[in-house]
Amino acid sequence: MNRSAEAAVAGGKTVQLKTEVIRKAIHILVALVPLIAGVDVYFAVGLLAGGTLFYILAENARRRGHTVILVSDLTLIASRSCDQGKFVLGPVTLGVGAMLALLLYPEPASIIAIFALAFGDSAAALIGKSVGGPTIPLAKGKTYAGSFACFAVVMSVTYRLTGDLGASFIIGIAAAFFEALPFTDMDNIILPVGTGLVAASLFA
């Protein structure tokens, strides 16, 4: 590969990483949900439902050529190359995943599920993009480094919440497994629902 080709590849990776940083910065905001749910769970669910519906309307408007202030610009900035020309589904599944975690599981499982979505998934994506390395077979380009990052973050967060090292280890492994499944935007639902189920069974 000549220097110009190498520079093009490096530039493409830099753009992908910047896009992922913006995506995951938005993603991490879902970590605020347990704070709101601590006051009123159904109010938190209502906010998530309203925000998801607003995004759906804004994204449909954007695809018809109308700009919704801030939302449309953020969607374009944070969208991946595979999202071009399509309805960007990620924010919808993010909202649904957080809602399901609140509705299906009691604390601390609901909090663990949402933190897995906010922090575990973000760590997997950012470390996977920046560090790279060997990819997991049949996982659509997801890396071992990213999965280990997800495991480490979710285990640490769970231990901080519960003080149970054994359960935290199991939940970290489960989160890494669910995150590595070869589903693009649906991992925003699979990860919190699956991780929450494991956490609920351990802390029942």
C-alpha positions in Angstrom: 0.0 0.0 0.0 1.5 3.4 -1.0 1.6 6.4 1.3 -1.4 8.1 -0.2 -3.5 5.0 0.3 -2.2 4.6 3.8 -3.1 8.2 4.6 -6.6 7.7 3.2 -7.2 4.7 5.3 -5.9 6.5 8.4 -8.0 9.5 7.7 -11.1 7.2 7.3 -10.4 5.6 10.6 -10.0 9.0 12.3 -13.4 10.1 10.9 -15.0 6.9 12.1 -13.6 7.3 15.6 -14.8 10.9 15.8 -18.2 9.9 14.7 -18.3 7.1 17.3 -17.2 9.5 20.0 -20.1 11.8 19.2 -22.5 8.9 19.0 -21.4 7.5 22.4 -21.4 10.9 24.1 -25.1 11.0 23.2 -25.4 7.4 24.3 -23.9 8.0 27.7 -26.7 10.5 28.5 -29.0 7.6 29.1 -27.0 7.0 32.3 -29.1 9.9 33.8 -32.3 7.9 33.5 -31.8 6.0 36.8 -31.5 9.4 38.6 -34.9 10.4 37.2 -36.3 7.0 37.9 -35.2 7.3 41.5 -37.8 10.1 41.8 -40.5 8.5 39.7 -40.1 5.5 37.4 -43.1 6.2 35.3 -42.1 9.8 34.8 -38.7 8.5 33.5 -40.5 6.1 31.2 -42.7 8.9 30.0 -39.7 11.2 29.3 -38.1 8.3 27.3 -41.2 7.6 25.4 -41.8 11.3 24.6 -38.2 11.8 23.6 -38.3 8.7 21.3 -41.5 9.8 19.7 -40.1 13.3 19.1 -37.0 11.9 17.5 -39.0 9.6 15.2 -41.0 12.7 14.0 -37.8 14.7 13.6 -36.0 12.0 11.7 -39.0 11.5 9.4 -39.0 15.3 8.8 -35.3 15.2 8.1 -35.7 12.5 5.5 -38.4 14.6 3.8 -35.9 17.5 3.5 -37.0 19.5 6.6 -34.6 20.4 9.3 -35.5 20.1 13.0 -33.2 22.4 14.9 -30.3 20.6 16.7 -31.9 17.1 16.3 -31.4 16.8 12.5 -27.8 18.2 12.7 -26.8 15.9 15.5 -28.3 12.9 13.6 -26.2 13.7 10.5 -23.0 14.3 12.5 -23.4 11.1 14.5 -24.6 8.8 11.7 -22.4 6.1 10.4 -21.7 5.5 6.7 -24.1 2.6 6.7 -26.8 4.9 7.9 -26.6 7.2 4.9 -29.9 7.6 3.1 -31.7 5.6 5.8 -33.8 6.2 8.9 -31.2 6.4 11.7 -32.6 3.8 14.1 -30.1 4.0 16.9 -31.8 6.6 19.1 -35.1 4.8 18.9 -33.6 1.5 20.1 -31.7 3.3 22.7 -34.9 4.8 24.2 -36.7 1.5 23.9 -33.9 -0.4 25.6 -33.8 2.0 28.5 -37.6 1.9 28.9 -37.6 -1.9 28.9 -35.0 -2.0 31.5 -37.1 0.2 33.8 -40.3 -1.6 33.1 -39.0 -5.2 33.3 -36.6 -5.2 36.2 -36.5 -3.8 39.8 -33.4 -2.1 41.2 -30.5 -2.8 41.2 -31.1 -4.9 38.0 -32.7 -2.0 36.1 -29.8 0.4 37.0 -27.2 -2.2 36.0 -29.0 -2.8 32.7 -29.1 0.9 31.9 -25.4 1.5 32.9 -24.5 -1.5 30.7 -26.2 0.2 27.8 -24.7 3.6 28.6 -21.1 2.7 29.6 -20.5 -0.9 28.6 -21.7 -0.4 25.0 -19.8 2.9 24.7 -16.6 1.4 26.0 -16.9 -1.5 23.6 -17.4 0.8 20.6 -14.7 3.4 21.5 -12.0 0.8 22.5 -12.9 -1.4 19.5 -12.5 1.6 17.1 -9.4 3.0 18.7 -7.4 -0.1 19.7 -8.7 -2.5 17.0 -7.1 -5.9 17.0 -8.5 -9.3 16.2 -12.2 -9.4 15.5 -14.7 -11.9 16.9 -15.9 -14.4 14.3 -19.4 -13.8 13.0 -19.7 -10.6 15.1 -19.8 -8.1 12.2 -16.3 -6.6 13.0 -16.6 -6.4 16.7 -13.3 -6.9 18.5 -12.0 -8.8 21.4 -10.6 -5.6 22.8 -14.0 -3.9 22.7 -15.7 -6.9 24.3 -13.1 -6.9 27.1 -13.7 -3.2 27.7 -17.5 -3.8 27.9 -16.8 -6.7 30.4 -14.5 -4.6 32.6 -16.7 -1.5 32.7 -19.9 -3.4 33.4 -18.2 -5.5 36.1 -16.7 -2.4 37.7 -20.0 -0.5 37.7 -22.0 -3.5 39.1 -19.4 -4.0 41.8 -19.6 -0.3 42.7 -23.4 -0.6 43.0 -23.7 -4.0 44.8 -20.3 -4.8 46.4 -20.8 -8.4 45.1 -17.7 -9.4 43.2 -18.9 -12.8 42.0 -22.2 -11.5 40.7 -20.4 -8.5 39.1 -18.1 -10.9 37.2 -21.0 -12.9 35.9 -22.9 -9.8 34.8 -19.8 -8.4 33.1 -19.4 -11.6 31.1 -23.1 -11.6 30.2 -22.9 -7.9 29.1 -19.9 -8.6 26.9 -21.7 -11.6 25.4 -24.8 -9.7 24.6 -22.9 -6.7 23.2 -20.9 -8.9 20.9 -23.9 -10.4 19.2 -24.0 -9.5 15.5 -26.9 -7.0 15.6 -26.3 -3.4 14.6 -28.7 -1.1 16.4 -30.7 -3.8 18.1 -27.9 -4.3 20.6 -29.4 -1.2 22.3 -32.3 -3.4 23.2 -30.6 -6.8 23.5 -27.8 -5.6 25.8 -29.9 -4.0 28.5 -32.7 -6.6 28.4 -30.2 -9.5 28.5 -28.0 -8.0 31.1 -30.9 -6.9 33.2 -32.3 -10.5 33.1 -29.0 -11.9 34.4 -28.8 -9.2 37.1 -32.4 -9.7 38.2 -31.8 -13.5 38.5 -28.7 -12.9 40.7 -30.2 -10.2 42.9 -33.7 -11.6 43.2 
